[in-house]
Amino acid sequence: MIKKLPGLLAIGIITCGLLACDNNSSNNDGVYLQDNILVFTDQKVSNRQIQNIVDAHESDPDTPLDDELLGDAVTLVKLSGKTNHFGMDIQVSPPEYIDYHATVPDTRVWIAEYPETRELDLQTDETGWWTMYIVKDSGVDLEFSFIYEKEGWITTKTNVNTIDDEDNTDFAIQFIDPYYYEFAMLPFVEAMMRSNGYPNFFFSNAMVVTVGKSWASMHDDRLPHGDPGATMTLSPASDDYIGPIYFNASVIPDLTQPDVSVDGGVTWLNMPLNQTYFVSAQKEGVSYETVKFIFSEADVEAGVQLYIASPPDSVQGDNDSGPGEN
């Protein structure tokens, strides 16, 4: 992991390392790494070897990353995912749900825990997919919360994802349609809350998870993927946020919905900053993953408004029953 060094020296070295500038030529081999290869180790590794390994994989994706060439102390892993265009098209009459397979090209993706990565301007391609290659110390896990931003869209931060020594190529985010958010969802939620005990409610810092079946994923066409009947757990508890509010079967937040619907969506509103939250679910006979979110002042500066954990990296359960079944 990149070590913290005092003062401006630390900022300069860390930034140069992530931007593949001269300080990233660890063996002085004169090779600059492509921008989406990020180095998180103090071990001496050859840029030429790293780049050659990535080049071989990219020329033939069936060729695995042969990181054994880098030695036992360092691991090279591939991270990739897609940006799903989520919501309804309210510019047609009547409004229609956006195609489940639709994606959002030209979306910047960076790592909240390493804000220097924003300057790399890594973006989703024309198919809505992004890729990063991570050089890390073997056996040392990293924590990445991805931030997705695009001009005119709603800047969104994910839950914390553990980056271990294995490739992870099925990340996903539900990137909400900006027109749907601004002119449909936002006024709907504010009106709903103001007429139900929160007369001065203004929407901010919404946290959203999907409580899903074991197979639930934005990469899986089986729908609905929610695990109906589950109820939520959130730690630490507080009177300063509102929720849980469960989405109904029509994918709409519904104060009358008592538990997880077949959609699986759950939200909490107006989450306080400078706090870490742990979210899970409970249902008889089912075990669920716990997801972690970090809320910080830096998120405000970055323009983050939504915090979303999308399957397969959300509150997954071990219930493998079919779509819509208990």
Residue pairs with C-beta under 8 A, 6 or more apart in sequence:
1 40
1 41
1 136
1 137
1 140
1 142
2 14
2 17
2 40
2 41
2 42
2 114
3 42
4 10
5 13
5 14
12 23
13 23
14 114
14 116
15 21
15 116
15 119
16 22
16 23
16 24
17 23
17 24
17 39
18 38
18 39
18 114
18 116
18 117
18 119
18 120
19 35
19 116
19 119
19 120
20 32
20 33
20 34
20 35
20 37
21 32
24 32
24 33
24 39
24 47
25 31
25 32
25 47
26 39
26 44
26 45
26 46
26 47
27 44
27 45
27 46
27 47
27 48
29 46
29 47
29 48
31 46
31 47
31 48
31 51
32 47
33 39
33 47
33 50
33 51
34 51
34 54
35 120
35 121
35 122
36 120
36 122
36 131
36 132
36 133
37 50
37 51
37 54
37 132
37 133
37 135
38 114
38 117
38 132
38 133
38 134
38 135
39 45
39 50
39 135
40 134
40 135
40 136
40 137
40 142
41 73
41 74
41 135
41 136
41 137
42 137
43 71
43 73
43 74
43 137
45 70
45 71
45 74
45 135
46 70
49 69
49 70
50 70
50 76
50 133
50 135
53 65
53 66
53 67
53 69
53 70
53 76
54 65
54 76
54 133
56 63
56 66
57 63
57 64
57 65
57 78
65 76
65 77
65 78
65 133
65 167
67 74
67 75
67 76
67 77
70 76
70 135
72 138
73 137
73 138
74 135
74 136
74 137
74 138
75 135
75 136
75 137
75 138
75 165
76 133
76 134
76 135
77 133
77 134
77 136
77 163
77 164
77 165
77 166
77 167
77 168
78 131
78 132
78 133
78 134
78 167
78 168
78 169
79 131
79 132
79 133
79 134
79 144
79 163
79 167
79 168
79 169
79 171
80 129
80 130
80 131
80 132
80 168
80 169
80 170
80 171
81 129
81 130
81 146
81 169
81 170
81 171
81 172
81 173
82 103
82 124
82 127
82 128
82 129
82 130
82 171
82 172
82 173
82 218
82 219
83 103
83 104
83 107
83 109
83 124
83 128
83 129
83 130
83 148
83 172
83 173
83 175
84 100
84 102
84 103
84 104
84 128
84 172
84 173
84 174
84 175
84 218
84 310
85 98
85 99
85 102
85 103
85 104
85 128
85 175
85 177
86 98
86 174
86 175
86 176
86 177
87 97
87 98
87 176
87 177
87 180
87 181
87 184
87 185
88 95
88 96
88 97
88 98
88 177
88 180
88 184
89 95
89 96
89 97
89 98
89 177
89 179
89 180
90 179
90 180
90 183
90 184
91 179
95 184
97 251
98 177
98 180
100 221
100 223
102 128
103 124
103 127
103 128
103 129
104 124
104 128
104 150
104 153
104 175
105 123
105 124
105 125
105 126
105 127
105 128
106 123
106 124
106 150
107 123
107 124
107 128
107 130
107 148
107 149
107 150
107 153
107 175
108 118
108 121
108 122
108 123
108 148
108 149
108 150
109 122
109 123
109 124
109 130
109 132
109 146
109 147
109 148
110 117
110 118
110 120
110 122
110 146
110 147
110 149
111 117
111 144
111 145
111 146
111 147
112 144
112 145
112 146
112 147
112 157
112 294
112 296
112 298
112 299
112 302
113 142
113 143
113 144
113 145
114 144
115 298
115 302
118 147
118 302
122 130
122 132
123 130
124 130
134 142
134 163
136 142
136 163
136 165
138 165
139 165
141 162
141 163
141 164
142 162
142 163
143 160
143 161
143 162
143 163
144 160
144 161
144 163
145 157
145 158
145 159
145 160
145 161
145 293
145 294
146 157
146 158
146 161
146 171
146 173
147 155
147 156
147 157
147 158
147 302
147 304
148 155
148 156
148 157
148 158
148 173
148 175
149 155
149 156
149 302
149 303
150 175
152 178
153 175
153 176
153 178
154 175
154 176
154 178
154 181
154 305
154 306
155 302
155 303
155 304
155 305
155 306
156 173
156 175
156 176
156 304
156 305
156 306
156 307
156 308
157 293
157 299
157 302
157 304
157 306
157 307
157 308
158 173
158 307
158 308
158 309
158 310
158 313
159 209
159 279
159 291
159 292
159 293
159 307
159 308
159 309
159 313
159 314
160 291
160 292
160 293
160 294
161 168
161 171
161 313
170 217
170 219
170 312
171 313
172 217
172 218
172 219
172 310
172 311
172 312
172 313
173 308
173 310
174 208
174 218
174 308
174 310
176 185
176 306
186 203
188 252
188 253
189 203
189 253
189 269
190 201
190 202
190 203
192 253
192 255
193 201
193 242
193 269
194 200
194 201
196 255
198 242
201 270
203 269
203 270
204 269
204 270
204 305
205 269
205 270
205 271
205 272
205 273
205 295
205 305
205 307
206 267
206 268
206 269
206 270
206 271
206 305
206 306
206 307
207 243
207 267
207 268
207 271
207 277
207 279
207 293
207 307
207 308
208 265
208 266
208 267
208 306
208 307
208 308
208 309
209 265
209 266
209 267
209 279
209 291
209 308
209 309
209 314
209 315
210 216
210 225
210 226
210 264
210 265
210 266
210 309
210 310
210 311
210 314
210 315
211 226
211 227
211 230
211 232
211 260
211 264
211 266
211 281
211 288
211 314
211 315
211 317
212 225
212 226
212 227
212 264
212 311
212 312
212 314
212 315
212 316
212 317
213 225
213 226
213 227
213 316
213 317
213 319
213 320
213 321
213 323
214 316
214 317
214 318
214 319
214 320
215 222
215 225
215 320
216 225
216 226
216 227
216 264
216 311
216 312
216 314
216 316
217 225
217 311
217 312
218 310
218 311
218 312
219 312
222 322
222 323
223 323
224 249
224 261
224 262
224 263
224 264
224 323
224 324
225 264
225 311
225 323
226 260
226 261
226 262
226 263
226 264
226 265
227 260
227 264
227 281
227 283
227 286
227 317
227 319
228 259
228 260
228 261
228 262
228 324
228 326
229 259
229 260
229 283
229 326
230 259
230 260
230 281
230 282
230 283
230 286
230 288
230 317
231 244
231 259
231 260
231 281
231 282
231 283
232 243
232 244
232 260
232 266
232 279
232 280
232 281
232 282
233 279
233 280
233 281
233 282
234 243
234 244
234 268
234 277
234 278
234 279
235 277
235 278
236 275
236 277
238 272
240 270
240 272
241 268
241 269
241 270
241 271
241 272
242 268
242 269
242 270
243 266
243 267
243 268
243 269
244 266
244 267
244 268
245 253
245 254
245 255
245 257
245 266
245 267
245 268
245 269
246 253
246 254
246 257
246 258
246 259
246 260
246 261
246 265
246 266
247 253
247 254
247 257
247 261
247 263
247 264
247 265
247 266
247 267
248 254
248 257
248 261
248 263
249 261
249 262
249 263
250 263
251 263
251 265
253 265
253 267
260 266
260 281
260 283
262 323
262 324
264 311
271 277
271 293
271 295
271 307
272 295
273 295
273 296
273 297
273 299
273 300
274 295
274 296
274 297
275 295
276 292
276 293
276 294
276 295
277 292
277 293
277 295
278 290
278 291
278 292
279 290
279 291
279 292
279 293
279 309
279 315
280 288
280 289
280 290
280 291
280 315
281 288
281 315
281 317
282 288
283 317
283 319
285 319
286 317
286 318
286 319
287 317
287 318
288 315
288 316
288 317
288 318
289 314
289 315
289 316
289 317
290 315
291 309
291 313
291 314
291 315
293 307
293 309
295 307
309 315
